[in-house]
Amino acid sequence: MRLPQVEAATGLPPEVTIYEVGPRDGLQNEKAVVPASVKVEFVRRLVAAGLSTIETTSFVPARWVPQMGDAEEVLEALGADGVGRARPALVPNLRGLERAEALGLQAVAVFGSATETFAQKNLNRSVGEQYAMFEPVVTRAKDAGRWVRAYVSMCFGDPWEGPVPVGQVVDVAERLMGMGCDQLSIGDTIGVGTTGHVHRLLEALDARGIGPERVAVHFHDTYGQALANTMAALRDGVTVVDAAAGGLGGCPYAKSATGNLATEDLVWALTGAGVRTGVDLDALVATSVWMAQQLGRPSPSNVVRALTPPPTP
């Protein structure tokens, strides 16, 4: 069975935009550096499979995240297919933005933290100090007509601090969105969120003027809750979902963070519910099988495993 039986579900949007993070968030934690040529082919295969929005790379210093040290090489090889508004890249600071500007990128993302400990580990700054780093980035990008996304990590729990109060997350989100960002991605970095928690956070964001039309959700699947949490968010009005082909992912600064929600698992669920994604599931599965071969291990995606025949003994 290559596609699910379609039985339209109530309460879901008619169409969902998948924000594919495989090439950046999916690969950033790989121990062995993936060649730039493989990353370029990965992006091209994702485009061919119908993924309209793909986060391609990160302009962080190579000493921080060695896997992303080839950002210029990857984007130069992609050419026009790597710089439009549907090809955002992560920029940590003004230097990162300058590197992105030199290549003509039209969309960028900043990556903040809802908790003090992770802000220190990931940014070497406090939560309060992160705003001073991001504000000139956002202002300069917006003044130049670029689209800007704000990530907030550790929104549902922190491995060092434990539970994270909803109000604390909303305070950080409000500061970042107040800078002029176009979209907010709320991240369950260690995958501990549950559906009720998702609803409460979205409700609290909406009450502060950050409605679901400006919010994306980004769930890791550590406890197997990523898809359930995503469907809960969609029923609350969210229409943008972060996912990684093959369930790739992790976080170099949070060892308990496992893979992202697999794009294939999301597409299967949405297709069966009658929600449009524009993604060719067979082509996407083939892409994840190919990438798994490049990485030397099987894909953790349930749908990839189900649709891929086992190797002949």
VEXRO-481467 format. One record per residue (C-alpha): residue number from 0; residue in one letter; x, y, z. Coordinates in steps of 0.001 Angstrom, whole numbers. Each point is the difference from the previous one (the first is absolute). Example, Ala and Ser with C-alpha at 12.3 -4.5 7.8 and 13.67 -1.06 7.14 Angstrom:
<num=0; residuo=A; xx=12300; yy=-4500; zz=7800>
<num=1; residuo=S; xx=1370; yy=3440; zz=-660>
//
This chain:
<num=0; residuo=M; xx=0; yy=0; zz=0>
<num=1; residuo=R; xx=1747; yy=3170; zz=-1224>
<num=2; residuo=L; xx=-2529; yy=2576; zz=1203>
<num=3; residuo=P; xx=-2521; yy=73; zz=2851>
<num=4; residuo=Q; xx=-3714; yy=-197; zz=-576>
<num=5; residuo=V; xx=-1282; yy=3569; zz=29>
<num=6; residuo=E; xx=-2672; yy=772; zz=2580>
<num=7; residuo=A; xx=-231; yy=3742; zz=567>
<num=8; residuo=A; xx=479; yy=955; zz=3638>
<num=9; residuo=T; xx=-1922; yy=2828; zz=1606>
<num=10; residuo=G; xx=1695; yy=2964; zz=1591>
<num=11; residuo=L; xx=3118; yy=-45; zz=-2186>
<num=12; residuo=P; xx=1059; yy=2654; zz=-2524>
<num=13; residuo=P; xx=-493; yy=-874; zz=-3680>
<num=14; residuo=E; xx=3690; yy=524; zz=-727>
<num=15; residuo=V; xx=3213; yy=-83; zz=2034>
<num=16; residuo=T; xx=3399; yy=1459; zz=-861>
<num=17; residuo=I; xx=2830; yy=-2335; zz=941>
<num=18; residuo=Y; xx=3130; yy=1906; zz=980>
<num=19; residuo=E; xx=2678; yy=-2588; zz=-766>
<num=20; residuo=V; xx=2954; yy=207; zz=2394>
<num=21; residuo=G; xx=1860; yy=-3163; zz=-996>
<num=22; residuo=P; xx=2987; yy=1660; zz=-1691>
<num=23; residuo=R; xx=634; yy=2270; zz=2991>
<num=24; residuo=D; xx=-1486; yy=-1267; zz=3255>
<num=25; residuo=G; xx=-41; yy=-3562; zz=-1277>
<num=26; residuo=L; xx=3701; yy=-168; zz=-850>
<num=27; residuo=Q; xx=1565; yy=2443; zz=2483>
<num=28; residuo=N; xx=587; yy=-2638; zz=2670>
<num=29; residuo=E; xx=1591; yy=-2638; zz=-2243>
<num=30; residuo=K; xx=3428; yy=-934; zz=1350>
<num=31; residuo=A; xx=1530; yy=-667; zz=-3410>
<num=32; residuo=V; xx=-34; yy=3050; zz=-2265>
<num=33; residuo=V; xx=-2350; yy=-572; zz=-2923>
<num=34; residuo=P; xx=1588; yy=1169; zz=-3288>
<num=35; residuo=A; xx=-1393; yy=3194; zz=-1474>
<num=36; residuo=S; xx=-838; yy=-1854; zz=-3210>
<num=37; residuo=V; xx=-2275; yy=-2354; zz=1954>
<num=38; residuo=K; xx=-1736; yy=2912; zz=1718>
<num=39; residuo=V; xx=-598; yy=1665; zz=-3360>
<num=40; residuo=E; xx=-1453; yy=-3193; zz=-1453>
<num=41; residuo=F; xx=-2163; yy=-408; zz=3104>
<num=42; residuo=V; xx=-1536; yy=3444; zz=-486>
<num=43; residuo=R; xx=-572; yy=-633; zz=-3697>
<num=44; residuo=R; xx=-1728; yy=-3302; zz=708>
<num=45; residuo=L; xx=-2208; yy=1652; zz=2608>
<num=46; residuo=V; xx=-988; yy=2676; zz=-2493>
<num=47; residuo=A; xx=-822; yy=-2685; zz=-2574>
<num=48; residuo=A; xx=-2187; yy=-1758; zz=2598>
<num=49; residuo=G; xx=-2139; yy=3128; zz=331>
<num=50; residuo=L; xx=1354; yy=1605; zz=3183>
<num=51; residuo=S; xx=-562; yy=3690; zz=-595>
<num=52; residuo=T; xx=1818; yy=1409; zz=3045>
<num=53; residuo=I; xx=3417; yy=-1405; zz=887>
<num=54; residuo=E; xx=2424; yy=1347; zz=2594>
<num=55; residuo=T; xx=3298; yy=-632; zz=-1718>
<num=56; residuo=T; xx=2829; yy=725; zz=2426>
<num=57; residuo=S; xx=1285; yy=2085; zz=2893>
<num=58; residuo=F; xx=2513; yy=2846; zz=26>
<num=59; residuo=V; xx=1392; yy=-871; zz=3400>
<num=60; residuo=P; xx=3783; yy=-52; zz=447>
<num=61; residuo=A; xx=1438; yy=-3399; zz=-937>
<num=62; residuo=R; xx=1599; yy=-275; zz=3443>
<num=63; residuo=W; xx=-3508; yy=-13; zz=1514>
<num=64; residuo=V; xx=-1655; yy=-2433; zz=-2409>
<num=65; residuo=P; xx=2578; yy=-1568; zz=-2341>
<num=66; residuo=Q; xx=-2719; yy=-1666; zz=-2076>
<num=67; residuo=M; xx=-1175; yy=3425; zz=-1224>
<num=68; residuo=G; xx=3454; yy=1325; zz=-868>
<num=69; residuo=D; xx=-673; yy=-324; zz=-3724>
<num=70; residuo=A; xx=-3004; yy=2346; zz=-225>
<num=71; residuo=E; xx=1471; yy=2132; zz=-2783>
<num=72; residuo=E; xx=1056; yy=-3046; zz=-2019>
<num=73; residuo=V; xx=-3447; yy=-1582; zz=265>
<num=74; residuo=L; xx=-1899; yy=3139; zz=-955>
<num=75; residuo=E; xx=2337; yy=930; zz=-2827>
<num=76; residuo=A; xx=-536; yy=-3480; zz=-1457>
<num=77; residuo=L; xx=-3790; yy=342; zz=343>
<num=78; residuo=G; xx=45; yy=3363; zz=-1767>
<num=79; residuo=A; xx=-3409; yy=1621; zz=-436>
<num=80; residuo=D; xx=-1643; yy=-3033; zz=1603>
<num=81; residuo=G; xx=1640; yy=804; zz=3339>
<num=82; residuo=V; xx=-645; yy=3669; zz=645>
<num=83; residuo=G; xx=-3716; yy=835; zz=-438>
<num=84; residuo=R; xx=-2588; yy=669; zz=2701>
<num=85; residuo=A; xx=-774; yy=-3713; zz=156>
<num=86; residuo=R; xx=3656; yy=-818; zz=780>
<num=87; residuo=P; xx=713; yy=1491; zz=3423>
<num=88; residuo=A; xx=3259; yy=-527; zz=1862>
<num=89; residuo=L; xx=843; yy=425; zz=3665>
<num=90; residuo=V; xx=2093; yy=3042; zz=960>
<num=91; residuo=P; xx=1213; yy=306; zz=3613>
<num=92; residuo=N; xx=1219; yy=3604; zz=-90>
<num=93; residuo=L; xx=890; yy=2932; zz=-2259>
<num=94; residuo=R; xx=3047; yy=-1793; zz=-1370>
<num=95; residuo=G; xx=-2203; yy=-2912; zz=-1004>
<num=96; residuo=L; xx=-2455; yy=2377; zz=-1640>
<num=97; residuo=E; xx=2806; yy=1668; zz=-1937>
<num=98; residuo=R; xx=1063; yy=-3390; zz=-1361>
<num=99; residuo=A; xx=-3590; yy=-727; zz=-1024>
<num=100; residuo=E; xx=-361; yy=3444; zz=-1600>
<num=101; residuo=A; xx=3143; yy=-540; zz=-2063>
<num=102; residuo=L; xx=-1703; yy=-2985; zz=-1618>
<num=103; residuo=G; xx=-3290; yy=1815; zz=-572>
<num=104; residuo=L; xx=-2176; yy=-1940; zz=2459>
<num=105; residuo=Q; xx=-3509; yy=1390; zz=295>
<num=106; residuo=A; xx=-1051; yy=-1847; zz=3162>
<num=107; residuo=V; xx=1800; yy=-561; zz=3298>
<num=108; residuo=A; xx=-724; yy=-1350; zz=3473>
<num=109; residuo=V; xx=1275; yy=817; zz=3483>
<num=110; residuo=F; xx=69; yy=-2598; zz=2757>
<num=111; residuo=G; xx=-864; yy=1059; zz=3536>
<num=112; residuo=S; xx=-515; yy=-1846; zz=3256>
<num=113; residuo=A; xx=-2815; yy=23; zz=2538>
<num=114; residuo=T; xx=2342; yy=-1105; zz=2805>
<num=115; residuo=E; xx=3117; yy=1459; zz=1584>
<num=116; residuo=T; xx=2075; yy=-3173; zz=-16>
<num=117; residuo=F; xx=-526; yy=-749; zz=-3678>
<num=118; residuo=A; xx=574; yy=3637; zz=-933>
<num=119; residuo=Q; xx=3391; yy=-208; zz=1684>
<num=120; residuo=K; xx=895; yy=-3335; zz=-1585>
<num=121; residuo=N; xx=-1263; yy=829; zz=-3487>
<num=122; residuo=L; xx=684; yy=3741; zz=-236>
<num=123; residuo=N; xx=2449; yy=694; zz=2835>
<num=124; residuo=R; xx=-2453; yy=2658; zz=1149>
<num=125; residuo=S; xx=-2852; yy=352; zz=2444>
<num=126; residuo=V; xx=-3617; yy=106; zz=-1143>
<num=127; residuo=G; xx=58; yy=3764; zz=487>
<num=128; residuo=E; xx=3262; yy=411; zz=-1911>
<num=129; residuo=Q; xx=-1228; yy=-2005; zz=-2994>
<num=130; residuo=Y; xx=-2333; yy=2836; zz=-1002>
<num=131; residuo=A; xx=2893; yy=2417; zz=-389>
<num=132; residuo=M; xx=1618; yy=-2468; zz=-2387>
<num=133; residuo=F; xx=-3124; yy=-646; zz=-2062>
<num=134; residuo=E; xx=-1517; yy=3482; zz=-225>
<num=135; residuo=P; xx=2552; yy=1477; zz=-2440>
<num=136; residuo=V; xx=-197; yy=-3176; zz=-2087>
<num=137; residuo=V; xx=-3777; yy=174; zz=-296>
<num=138; residuo=T; xx=-30; yy=3751; zz=-589>
<num=139; residuo=R; xx=2616; yy=-162; zz=-2752>
<num=140; residuo=A; xx=-1640; yy=-2981; zz=-1680>
<num=141; residuo=K; xx=-3461; yy=1572; zz=53>
<num=142; residuo=D; xx=1306; yy=3376; zz=-1214>
<num=143; residuo=A; xx=1424; yy=-1858; zz=-3007>
<num=144; residuo=G; xx=-3346; yy=-1672; zz=-707>
<num=145; residuo=R; xx=970; yy=-3460; zz=1244>
<num=146; residuo=W; xx=-2402; yy=-2464; zz=1607>
<num=147; residuo=V; xx=971; yy=-854; zz=3589>
<num=148; residuo=R; xx=-953; yy=-2936; zz=2179>
<num=149; residuo=A; xx=575; yy=-180; zz=3770>
<num=150; residuo=Y; xx=604; yy=-3379; zz=1595>
<num=151; residuo=V; xx=-556; yy=-424; zz=3719>
<num=152; residuo=S; xx=1521; yy=-3189; zz=1386>
<num=153; residuo=M; xx=-751; yy=-1876; zz=3235>
<num=154; residuo=C; xx=-3646; yy=1079; zz=-60>
<num=155; residuo=F; xx=-1342; yy=-3188; zz=1600>
<num=156; residuo=G; xx=2786; yy=-1085; zz=2329>
<num=157; residuo=D; xx=3715; yy=379; zz=605>
<num=158; residuo=P; xx=2418; yy=-2851; zz=871>
<num=159; residuo=W; xx=1745; yy=2150; zz=2613>
<num=160; residuo=E; xx=-2859; yy=2105; zz=1367>
<num=161; residuo=G; xx=-2913; yy=-2406; zz=-359>
<num=162; residuo=P; xx=-3516; yy=1344; zz=-680>
<num=163; residuo=V; xx=-131; yy=3387; zz=-1729>
<num=164; residuo=P; xx=-2903; yy=2287; zz=996>
<num=165; residuo=V; xx=-2272; yy=947; zz=-2891>
<num=166; residuo=G; xx=225; yy=3668; zz=931>
<num=167; residuo=Q; xx=3787; yy=-97; zz=-191>
<num=168; residuo=V; xx=-170; yy=-1319; zz=-3564>
<num=169; residuo=V; xx=-2563; yy=2603; zz=-1000>
<num=170; residuo=D; xx=2142; yy=2806; zz=1421>
<num=171; residuo=V; xx=2928; yy=-1057; zz=-2190>
<num=172; residuo=A; xx=-2214; yy=-463; zz=-3054>
<num=173; residuo=E; xx=-1561; yy=3409; zz=475>
<num=174; residuo=R; xx=3410; yy=1711; zz=177>
<num=175; residuo=L; xx=1216; yy=-1715; zz=-3162>
<num=176; residuo=M; xx=-3166; yy=586; zz=-1988>
<num=177; residuo=G; xx=-41; yy=3598; zz=1197>
<num=178; residuo=M; xx=3236; yy=525; zz=-1928>
<num=179; residuo=G; xx=-1941; yy=-520; zz=-3225>
<num=180; residuo=C; xx=439; yy=-3692; zz=-738>
<num=181; residuo=D; xx=-2483; yy=-1447; zz=-2474>
<num=182; residuo=Q; xx=-409; yy=-3448; zz=1529>
<num=183; residuo=L; xx=537; yy=-1688; zz=3367>
<num=184; residuo=S; xx=1041; yy=-3643; zz=238>
<num=185; residuo=I; xx=-586; yy=-1495; zz=3453>
<num=186; residuo=G; xx=2349; yy=-2895; zz=623>
<num=187; residuo=D; xx=-336; yy=-3077; zz=2173>
<num=188; residuo=T; xx=3746; yy=-482; zz=-117>
<num=189; residuo=I; xx=110; yy=-3132; zz=2165>
<num=190; residuo=G; xx=-3370; yy=-1431; zz=-1036>
<num=191; residuo=V; xx=-1780; yy=15; zz=3354>
<num=192; residuo=G; xx=-3130; yy=1955; zz=-961>
<num=193; residuo=T; xx=-3539; yy=-1367; zz=82>
<num=194; residuo=T; xx=-3196; yy=1096; zz=-1723>
<num=195; residuo=G; xx=-1469; yy=1934; zz=2924>
<num=196; residuo=H; xx=3253; yy=1901; zz=424>
<num=197; residuo=V; xx=-35; yy=878; zz=-3709>
<num=198; residuo=H; xx=-3507; yy=1398; zz=306>
<num=199; residuo=R; xx=815; yy=2071; zz=3082>
<num=200; residuo=L; xx=3078; yy=1534; zz=-1596>
<num=201; residuo=L; xx=-1794; yy=875; zz=-3244>
<num=202; residuo=E; xx=-2870; yy=1448; zz=2023>
<num=203; residuo=A; xx=2401; yy=2126; zz=2032>
<num=204; residuo=L; xx=1821; yy=1223; zz=-3113>
<num=205; residuo=D; xx=-3299; yy=948; zz=-1608>
<num=206; residuo=A; xx=-971; yy=1952; zz=3098>
<num=207; residuo=R; xx=3186; yy=2081; zz=-437>
<num=208; residuo=G; xx=-808; yy=744; zz=-3641>
<num=209; residuo=I; xx=2058; yy=-2776; zz=-1610>
<num=210; residuo=G; xx=-2746; yy=-1924; zz=-1758>
<num=211; residuo=P; xx=321; yy=-3460; zz=-1572>
<num=212; residuo=E; xx=304; yy=1522; zz=-3482>
<num=213; residuo=R; xx=3455; yy=1278; zz=1054>
<num=214; residuo=V; xx=1103; yy=-3158; zz=1808>
<num=215; residuo=A; xx=1761; yy=-3153; zz=-1163>
<num=216; residuo=V; xx=535; yy=-3070; zz=2166>
<num=217; residuo=H; xx=3243; yy=-1953; zz=264>
<num=218; residuo=F; xx=-222; yy=-3298; zz=1865>
<num=219; residuo=H; xx=2672; yy=-2581; zz=709>
<num=220; residuo=D; xx=-1152; yy=-3581; zz=414>
<num=221; residuo=T; xx=1897; yy=-1149; zz=3091>
<num=222; residuo=Y; xx=-3137; yy=-1344; zz=1703>
<num=223; residuo=G; xx=-1947; yy=-772; zz=-3172>
<num=224; residuo=Q; xx=-2240; yy=3055; zz=428>
<num=225; residuo=A; xx=1070; yy=2149; zz=-2958>
<num=226; residuo=L; xx=-2789; yy=-958; zz=-2388>
<num=227; residuo=A; xx=-2725; yy=136; zz=2666>
<num=228; residuo=N; xx=1228; yy=3410; zz=1112>
<num=229; residuo=T; xx=42; yy=1220; zz=-3585>
<num=230; residuo=M; xx=-3582; yy=-1087; zz=-641>
<num=231; residuo=A; xx=-1049; yy=1772; zz=3206>
<num=232; residuo=A; xx=1678; yy=3197; zz=-1212>
<num=233; residuo=L; xx=-1720; yy=-243; zz=-3387>
<num=234; residuo=R; xx=-3365; yy=-259; zz=1733>
<num=235; residuo=D; xx=881; yy=3227; zz=1805>
<num=236; residuo=G; xx=519; yy=1799; zz=-3313>
<num=237; residuo=V; xx=3716; yy=-467; zz=-748>
<num=238; residuo=T; xx=721; yy=-689; zz=-3686>
<num=239; residuo=V; xx=3833; yy=-141; zz=-99>
<num=240; residuo=V; xx=1811; yy=-3074; zz=1300>
<num=241; residuo=D; xx=3743; yy=-593; zz=262>
<num=242; residuo=A; xx=1095; yy=-3517; zz=-903>
<num=243; residuo=A; xx=3115; yy=-1802; zz=-1197>
<num=244; residuo=A; xx=108; yy=-2573; zz=-2774>
<num=245; residuo=G; xx=692; yy=-3422; zz=1456>
<num=246; residuo=G; xx=-362; yy=1278; zz=3566>
<num=247; residuo=L; xx=3548; yy=1344; zz=38>
<num=248; residuo=G; xx=1122; yy=2346; zz=2719>
<num=249; residuo=G; xx=1184; yy=814; zz=3441>
<num=250; residuo=C; xx=1701; yy=2925; zz=1675>
<num=251; residuo=P; xx=3758; yy=363; zz=547>
<num=252; residuo=Y; xx=-610; yy=1805; zz=3305>
<num=253; residuo=A; xx=-2775; yy=-2225; zz=1402>
<num=254; residuo=K; xx=1044; yy=-3635; zz=-55>
<num=255; residuo=S; xx=-3467; yy=-1209; zz=962>
<num=256; residuo=A; xx=-1477; yy=1462; zz=-3206>
<num=257; residuo=T; xx=-755; yy=-2755; zz=-2499>
<num=258; residuo=G; xx=-1316; yy=167; zz=-3537>
<num=259; residuo=N; xx=-2576; yy=2390; zz=-1366>
<num=260; residuo=L; xx=-3500; yy=-964; zz=-1021>
<num=261; residuo=A; xx=543; yy=-1999; zz=-3193>
<num=262; residuo=T; xx=-1373; yy=1787; zz=-3045>
<num=263; residuo=E; xx=-1261; yy=-3308; zz=-1406>
<num=264; residuo=D; xx=-1962; yy=-784; zz=3146>
<num=265; residuo=L; xx=-1558; yy=3455; zz=-140>
<num=266; residuo=V; xx=-875; yy=-285; zz=-3692>
<num=267; residuo=W; xx=-1589; yy=-3438; zz=515>
<num=268; residuo=A; xx=-2171; yy=1288; zz=2847>
<num=269; residuo=L; xx=-1051; yy=3167; zz=-1806>
<num=270; residuo=T; xx=-709; yy=-1795; zz=-3270>
<num=271; residuo=G; xx=-2259; yy=-2455; zz=1790>
<num=272; residuo=A; xx=-1794; yy=2890; zz=1693>
<num=273; residuo=G; xx=-653; yy=1725; zz=-3323>
<num=274; residuo=V; xx=2476; yy=2835; zz=611>
<num=275; residuo=R; xx=2037; yy=1212; zz=-2977>
<num=276; residuo=T; xx=3802; yy=202; zz=282>
<num=277; residuo=G; xx=1165; yy=-18; zz=-3625>
<num=278; residuo=V; xx=2515; yy=-2734; zz=815>
<num=279; residuo=D; xx=586; yy=-3151; zz=-2074>
<num=280; residuo=L; xx=316; yy=-2624; zz=2732>
<num=281; residuo=D; xx=1752; yy=-2595; zz=-2161>
<num=282; residuo=A; xx=2623; yy=2512; zz=-1114>
<num=283; residuo=L; xx=489; yy=1159; zz=3574>
<num=284; residuo=V; xx=424; yy=-3547; zz=1296>
<num=285; residuo=A; xx=2533; yy=-717; zz=-2754>
<num=286; residuo=T; xx=1881; yy=3143; zz=1030>
<num=287; residuo=S; xx=158; yy=-1079; zz=3637>
<num=288; residuo=V; xx=1116; yy=-3505; zz=-947>
<num=289; residuo=W; xx=2763; yy=1563; zz=-2104>
<num=290; residuo=M; xx=1077; yy=2294; zz=2852>
<num=291; residuo=A; xx=-27; yy=-2883; zz=2472>
<num=292; residuo=Q; xx=2411; yy=-1786; zz=-2316>
<num=293; residuo=Q; xx=2282; yy=3038; zz=-15>
<num=294; residuo=L; xx=-35; yy=28; zz=3814>
<num=295; residuo=G; xx=469; yy=-3766; zz=284>
<num=296; residuo=R; xx=-3042; yy=-764; zz=2134>
<num=297; residuo=P; xx=-3735; yy=-642; zz=-482>
<num=298; residuo=S; xx=-2530; yy=2810; zz=187>
<num=299; residuo=P; xx=-1899; yy=284; zz=3302>
<num=300; residuo=S; xx=-3180; yy=1039; zz=-1858>
<num=301; residuo=N; xx=-2807; yy=-2508; zz=487>
<num=302; residuo=V; xx=-1439; yy=695; zz=-3444>
<num=303; residuo=V; xx=3382; yy=-371; zz=-1704>
<num=304; residuo=R; xx=473; yy=-3368; zz=1678>
<num=305; residuo=A; xx=-3520; yy=-1131; zz=-883>
<num=306; residuo=L; xx=293; yy=956; zz=-3658>
<num=307; residuo=T; xx=3530; yy=-1256; zz=-536>
<num=308; residuo=P; xx=468; yy=-3712; zz=-654>
<num=309; residuo=P; xx=2619; yy=-1674; zz=2157>
<num=310; residuo=P; xx=3294; yy=-790; zz=-1704>
<num=311; residuo=T; xx=296; yy=-3427; zz=-1643>
<num=312; residuo=P; xx=2057; yy=-2335; zz=2210>
//
